[in-house]
Amino acid sequence: MLTLYIGNKNYSSWSMRPWVLMRQAGITFEEVMLRFDGFDAQSAFKQRALALSPAGNVPVLVSGELSVWDSLAICEYLAELFPEKHLWPAKAASRARARSLCSQMHSGFSALRSLCPMNIEAQLPEVGARLWNEHAALRENLSQLSQLWQPLLAQAEGPMLFGQFSIADAFFAPVCMRLLTYGLPLTADMDAYVRRVRALPAVQEWVQAALAEKDFRAFEEPYRTTP
């Protein structure tokens, strides 16, 4: 039995990636949520997370005696564990490109991630407009995103980046949530892709659960002080 440890669904973008992948692919797992109460060494979250992995973060996938942490490592493990699910694209060149996109998302786009933290229940277009005007790095991140997505969307033989749903789409699902929350400017093709990701059954399920949490965490929302 697989157990996936995640953080608050409203805020935890890294947790969303493997959760959406597993749910959309029909992989059975047990979910355990470690509520964010802070990230210092004395917080209950950090203590519970450190008991699962040396990183002390979520997500963590527990498979028998094995603990796998880091969202990309989890997705790679799942692809090996369930080859019949075709979690990466079928063609070798497409797999390589999908892995490149996931790695770039994993280690890059720091302005988008830091300035626009995931907050599914919020609608913050005014914050997004201010950040867009004030931060050239955010505008550059969106330009990079367009350069990654547009060629794939133009040639995809299906609704997702590589035609059918894959790890790449799961990896960009939290990005889509950010783009919607902050109302950042998108091309028509990018906006349509974001809407298709938002409409995936697994993403809808995650969003509904995030909206039901009603667990305002002030340290996750420096741009406002009340829910």
C-alpha positions in Angstrom: 0.0 0.0 0.0 1.3 3.4 -0.9 0.9 6.3 1.5 1.4 9.9 0.4 2.1 12.5 3.0 1.1 16.0 2.0 0.6 19.5 3.4 -2.4 21.8 3.3 -4.0 21.5 -0.1 -4.7 25.2 -0.3 -1.0 26.0 -0.1 1.2 23.0 -0.8 2.2 23.2 -4.4 4.8 20.5 -4.1 2.3 18.1 -2.6 -0.2 18.7 -5.4 2.1 17.3 -8.1 2.3 13.6 -7.0 -1.2 13.7 -5.6 -2.8 14.8 -8.9 -0.6 12.4 -10.8 -1.6 9.4 -8.7 -5.3 10.3 -8.6 -5.5 11.2 -12.3 -3.7 7.9 -13.3 -5.9 5.8 -11.0 -3.1 4.7 -8.6 -4.5 3.7 -5.3 -3.0 5.3 -2.2 -3.7 6.5 1.3 -3.4 10.2 1.9 -2.1 11.7 5.2 -2.1 15.5 5.6 0.5 17.1 7.8 -1.1 20.5 8.7 1.2 23.5 8.3 1.6 25.2 11.6 5.0 26.7 10.9 8.3 25.5 9.4 10.7 26.0 12.3 12.4 23.1 14.0 9.9 23.1 16.9 6.8 23.1 14.8 4.6 20.0 14.8 4.7 19.9 11.1 8.5 19.8 11.0 8.7 17.2 13.7 6.3 14.9 11.9 8.0 15.5 8.5 11.4 14.8 9.9 10.2 11.5 11.2 9.4 10.6 7.5 12.5 11.8 5.7 15.8 13.7 6.4 14.5 16.7 4.4 11.6 17.4 6.8 9.3 18.5 3.9 6.3 17.2 2.1 5.4 15.4 -0.1 6.7 12.0 1.1 5.7 8.7 -0.5 5.9 5.7 1.7 6.0 2.3 -0.1 6.6 -0.6 2.3 9.9 0.0 3.9 10.8 2.7 1.5 10.3 6.5 1.9 10.7 8.7 -1.2 10.8 12.4 -0.8 10.9 15.2 -3.3 8.1 15.5 -5.8 10.2 14.7 -8.9 11.8 11.6 -7.3 8.3 10.4 -6.3 7.0 10.8 -9.8 10.0 8.9 -11.3 9.4 6.1 -8.8 5.8 5.9 -9.7 6.6 5.7 -13.4 8.9 2.8 -12.7 6.4 1.1 -10.4 3.5 1.4 -12.8 4.9 1.2 -16.3 1.4 0.3 -17.6 0.2 3.8 -16.6 2.5 5.5 -19.1 3.1 8.4 -16.8 5.8 9.7 -19.2 5.2 10.2 -22.9 5.7 7.1 -25.1 8.3 8.5 -27.5 11.9 8.7 -26.2 12.4 12.3 -27.5 9.1 13.4 -25.9 10.1 11.7 -22.6 13.4 13.6 -22.6 11.7 16.9 -23.3 9.1 16.2 -20.6 11.8 15.4 -18.1 13.6 18.6 -19.1 10.5 20.7 -18.5 9.9 19.1 -15.1 13.5 19.6 -14.0 13.3 23.3 -15.1 10.1 23.8 -13.1 11.7 21.9 -10.2 14.7 24.1 -10.0 13.7 27.4 -11.7 10.9 29.9 -11.9 11.9 31.3 -8.5 10.2 34.6 -9.0 6.9 33.0 -9.8 7.1 30.6 -6.9 8.3 33.2 -4.3 6.2 36.1 -5.4 3.0 34.2 -6.2 2.7 31.3 -3.7 -0.1 28.9 -4.3 -3.3 29.9 -2.7 -6.2 28.2 -4.3 -9.1 29.7 -2.4 -8.0 33.3 -3.0 -8.6 35.6 -6.0 -5.8 38.1 -6.1 -5.7 39.8 -9.5 -4.9 43.1 -7.9 -1.8 41.6 -6.2 -0.9 39.9 -9.5 -1.1 43.2 -11.4 1.1 45.0 -8.9 3.7 42.2 -8.8 3.7 42.1 -12.6 4.4 45.8 -12.8 7.1 45.8 -10.1 9.1 42.6 -10.8 10.9 42.1 -14.1 11.9 38.6 -12.9 8.2 37.6 -12.8 7.6 38.9 -16.3 10.7 36.9 -17.4 9.4 33.8 -15.8 6.1 34.0 -17.7 8.1 34.6 -20.9 10.1 31.4 -20.2 6.9 29.5 -19.5 5.4 30.7 -22.8 8.6 29.5 -24.6 8.2 26.1 -23.0 4.4 25.6 -23.5 3.7 27.2 -26.8 5.6 24.9 -29.2 4.2 21.8 -27.3 0.6 23.1 -27.4 1.0 23.9 -31.1 1.9 20.3 -32.0 0.3 18.2 -29.3 -2.0 15.4 -30.4 -4.3 15.9 -27.5 -5.3 18.4 -24.8 -2.2 18.2 -22.6 1.4 19.3 -23.2 2.4 15.9 -24.8 -1.1 15.0 -26.0 -2.3 12.8 -23.2 -1.9 13.5 -19.4 1.6 12.9 -18.1 3.9 13.8 -15.3 4.6 17.1 -17.0 1.0 18.2 -16.7 1.0 17.2 -13.0 4.1 19.2 -12.5 2.6 22.3 -14.0 -0.8 22.0 -12.3 0.2 24.2 -9.3 1.6 26.7 -11.8 -1.8 26.8 -13.4 -3.4 27.4 -10.0 -1.0 30.4 -9.4 -1.7 31.9 -12.8 -5.5 31.7 -12.1 -5.2 33.1 -8.6 -3.1 36.1 -9.5 -4.7 36.7 -12.9 -1.3 36.9 -14.7 -1.4 37.8 -18.4 -1.4 34.7 -20.7 -1.7 34.1 -24.4 -4.9 32.5 -25.6 -3.2 29.1 -26.1 -1.7 29.2 -22.6 -5.0 30.3 -21.0 -6.8 27.5 -22.7 -4.3 25.0 -21.5 -4.6 26.3 -17.9 -8.3 25.9 -18.1 -8.0 22.3 -19.4 -5.6 21.4 -16.5 -8.1 23.1 -14.0 -10.8 20.9 -15.5 -9.0 17.6 -14.9 -11.0 15.4 -12.5 -8.0 15.0 -10.1 -7.3 18.8 -10.1 -11.0 19.5 -9.5 -10.9 17.1 -6.6 -7.8 18.7 -5.1 -9.3 22.2 -5.5 -12.6 21.3 -3.8 -10.7 19.8 -0.9 -8.5 22.9 -0.7 -11.6 25.2 -0.6 -13.1 23.0 2.1 -10.1 23.4 4.4 -10.8 27.0 5.5 -7.5 27.0 7.3 -6.0 30.4 6.9 -2.3 30.4 7.6 -1.0 34.0 8.0 2.6 33.0 7.4 1.7 31.6 4.0 -0.1 34.9 3.0 2.2 37.9 3.6 0.1 40.0 1.2 -3.0 40.0 3.5 -3.7 39.6 7.2 -7.3 38.3 7.2 -9.0 35.4 5.5 
